[in-house]
Amino acid sequence: MQGYTDIRTQGLVARLPAGWRPYALLARFDRPIGSWLLFLPGLWAFAIAAPSWAEGLRLTLLFGIGAVAMRGAGCVVNDLWDRDIDRKVERTRGRPLAAGTVTPRQALAFLAGLCLVGLAVLLQLNRTAILFGLCALLPILLYPLAKRVTHWPQAMLGLTFSWAGPEGIAAATGRLDAAALLLWAAGFCWILGYDTIYAHQDREDDAAVGIGSTALRFGERTRPFLAACYGATLALLALAGWAAGLAWFYLPGLLLPAALLARQVIRLDIHDPAGCLRLFKANREVGLAIAAAFLLGRL
């Protein structure tokens, strides 16, 4: 019987030429939720600080393309580091590098192509955003190492995936201000929470192969940890809106994402991998609701 996996070979991936499919799976194009989650803190930034609708839409398009490319690049880097571990973990043993359908040399060439797309997007931004964006390469490269030395690799992912928040403020305004730093902190706490949910899919396999995660660190105490992460997220989002000078309408707008996050805390079952994946994916709607709340404050 086939073991549990979140790899999806149907849909768009199935329509690609056979030779392209392993690369699409390597970049996780079969699972766009990761690109959404990388992109959404940038959308918050444009909702707060875009100088006009036209510029906001331009930046949204650029960051959308960049999120797909750089999320793909991050996945390639992660799988190059982890291909030996991935073969031992039920959910990941079918990944192209672990399964041998893509070689490390082919993966490096694909990585170069994805990075070129990301660079092309970055060069459309102002100088502050370009310099700050280049700094993101370091945590992207270091993230796969974190699980080998700490139970907090989700913190490194939080640092990396929340980068689009301050990057978006820099792209929209040419500066990094208090609102940018508060968005970064809010994104960090949000990601620390939802990636802990995600990590519960691999908790037993991770323990067996000797790698760490906050899922292992907190175990049955994950629910209060998750509530703390999401509570901090909402408080920091409220402060970010205040620092950006939004009208007070954004505050009641945050009630919807608060309810969606509370639903995740209540429904969490760490012994149900498929359920953990569903809760993790529900964060796309949370991120969109946060952007909508900030737009209310611009009316």
NUVOTOR-347988 format. One record per residue (C-alpha): x, y, z; residue in one letter. Coordinates in pm, whole numbers, padded with zeros to 5 digits, always signed. Layout:
N
XYZa ...
//
This chain:
299
+00000+00000+00000m +00129+00346-00088q +00235+00549+00216g +00115+00900+00300y +00251+01172+00073t +00149+01525-00021d +00298+01501-00373i +00030+01562-00635r +00084+01429-00988t -00261+01521-01119q -00392+01849-01257g -00152+02085-01433l +00150+01864-01368v -00015+01572-01549a -00062+01791-01857r +00306+01878-01886l +00543+01689-02118p +00683+01385-01939a +01036+01528-01924g +00915+01843-01745w +00712+01673-01473r +01000+01585-01236p +01114+01950-01242y +00762+02072-01172a +00746+01836-00874l +01094+01943-00760l +00982+02309-00752a +00649+02206-00588r +00445+02351-00876f +00197+02076-00790d +00142+02248-00453r +00104+02623-00508p +00019+02686-00141i +00388+02747-00069g +00407+03023-00330s +00092+03178-00188w +00235+03179+00163l +00564+03332+00046l +00376+03600-00148f +00109+03701+00105l +00325+03913+00343p +00418+04117+00036g +00049+04163-00041l +00000+04293+00314w +00273+04547+00248a +00110+04673-00072f -00227+04693+00103a -00065+04914+00367i +00179+05123+00168a +00133+05114-00213a +00130+05477-00332p -00144+05409-00591s -00366+05127-00717w -00162+05104-01038a +00168+05071-00853e +00012+04825-00610g -00104+04605-00896l +00236+04626-01067r +00415+04520-00749l +00160+04247-00683t +00228+04098-01027l +00605+04118-00983l +00598+03967-00636f +00363+03692-00756g +00610+03589-01026i +00900+03623-00785g +00725+03414-00520a +00671+03123-00759v +01033+03136-00879a +01196+03179-00539m +00974+02930-00362r +01075+02685-00634g +01441+02775-00586a +01411+02727-00212g +01258+02384-00264c +01544+02282-00492v +01801+02399-00235v +01614+02215+00041n +01592+01892-00158d +01960+01904-00257l +02052+01922+00112w +01789+01668+00222d +01785+01405-00052r +01937+01137+00174d +01697+01222+00460i +01400+01240+00223d +01450+00877+00124r +01387+00778+00488k +01071+00986+00540v +00739+00847+00420e +00595+01178+00298r +00908+01282+00103t +01064+00967-00038r +00890+01027-00373g +01053+01367-00428r +01248+01377-00756p +01600+01400-00607l +01527+01136-00343a +01367+00908-00604a +01642+00966-00861g +01422+01109-01137t +01632+01429-01130v +02010+01426-01074t +02188+01683-00853p +02353+01836-01160r +02019+01875-01335q +01872+02025-01017a +02152+02283-01000l +02090+02389-01360a +01718+02422-01286f +01800+02621-00972l +02007+02863-01178a +01714+02920-01412g +01474+02989-01125l +01721+03231-00966c +01752+03419-01296l +01375+03469-01300v +01390+03595-00941g +01675+03831-01029l +01484+03969-01327a +01193+04050-01094v +01421+04202-00830l +01582+04437-01083l +01241+04596-01150q +01240+04735-00793l +01410+05032-00630n +01761+05022-00485r +01655+04966-00123t +01434+04672-00220a +01706+04523-00442i +01967+04531-00164l +01726+04396+00095f +01608+04125-00143g +01963+04005-00206l +02008+03959+00169c +01730+03696+00161a +01965+03451-00011l +02147+03376+00315l +01849+03242+00516p +01727+03056+00206i +02059+02870+00193l +02077+02814+00570l +01721+02691+00629y +01788+02324+00537p +02071+02315+00792l +01857+02440+01079a +01673+02111+01128k +02007+01937+01180r +02118+02154+01471v +01801+02280+01643t +01440+02199+01723h +01348+02538+01577w +01392+02513+01197p +01043+02668+01172q +01197+02988+01311a +01442+03000+01020m +01156+02941+00778l +00962+03218+00953g +01251+03456+00900l +01270+03361+00532t +00903+03340+00434f +00815+03667+00609s +01083+03854+00411w +00828+03972+00155a +00666+04194+00419g +00953+04440+00467p +01063+04380+00109e +00718+04491-00008g +00729+04806+00207i +01073+04886+00067a +00948+04831-00288a +00645+05054-00231a +00811+05336-00035t +01187+05309-00085g +01249+05271+00289r +01228+05027+00579l +01021+05178+00860d +00841+05065+01176a +00549+04924+00979a +00791+04711+00774a +00955+04566+01085l +00618+04499+01250l +00494+04319+00937l +00811+04113+00940w +00755+04018+01304a +00386+03940+01244a +00474+03720+00947g +00740+03543+01152f +00494+03450+01428c +00229+03341+01176w +00474+03118+00991i +00617+02974+01313l +00262+02865+01396g +00146+02724+01066y +00474+02548+00989d +00455+02374+01324t +00119+02235+01211i +00282+02125+00884y +00573+01961+01068a +00339+01730+01257h +00300+01533+00933q +00660+01414+00970d +00696+01410+01349r +00765+01037+01391e +00990+01009+01086d +01187+01318+01191d +01247+01167+01535a +01364+00841+01376a +01623+01009+01149v +01738+01258+01412g +01619+01593+01280i +01442+01858+01484g +01119+02056+01460s +00887+02256+01679t +00637+01974+01629a +00877+01746+01818l +00968+02019+02065r +00608+02083+02174f +00429+01759+02087g +00101+01736+02277e +00151+02096+02396r +00131+02232+02041t -00215+02387+02082r -00113+02650+02345p +00205+02722+02149f -00002+02772+01834l -00244+03001+02020a +00050+03210+02143a +00199+03237+01792c -00131+03340+01636y -00214+03580+01920g +00120+03753+01872a +00057+03765+01496t -00271+03952+01541l -00126+04195+01795a +00168+04275+01565l -00061+04318+01264l -00271+04566+01462a +00045+04758+01554l +00165+04753+01193a -00159+04912+01075g -00130+05177+01346w +00235+05249+01256a +00135+05287+00889a -00131+05543+00980g -00429+05341+00860l -00781+05448+00947a -00933+05248+01234w -01152+05041+00998f -00874+04784+00963y -00915+04677+01327l -01263+04520+01292p -01137+04384+00959g -00884+04176+01153l -01167+03989+01325l -01208+03758+01023l -00845+03638+01016p -00862+03611+01396a -01160+03377+01365a -00987+03171+01095l -00675+03135+01308l -00878+03042+01616a -01048+02772+01408r -00707+02618+01335q -00616+02611+01703v -00947+02449+01797i -00945+02188+01518r -00580+02085+01544l -00528+01709+01575d -00155+01638+01569i -00220+01268+01506h -00400+01333+01174d -00142+01414+00902p -00403+01485+00635a -00590+01711+00876g -00269+01899+00959c -00216+01956+00588l -00569+02093+00549r -00519+02336+00837l -00183+02443+00695f -00337+02514+00355k -00616+02718+00516a -00359+02990+00583n -00397+03117+00227r -00743+03245+00320e -00602+03387+00644v -00339+03584+00452g -00591+03717+00201l -00824+03823+00484a -00538+04016+00647i -00469+04202+00322a -00839+04285+00292a -00840+04421+00648a -00550+04653+00568f -00725+04772+00253l -01022+04871+00468l -00788+05104+00650g -00698+05276+00322r -01058+05360+00229l 
//
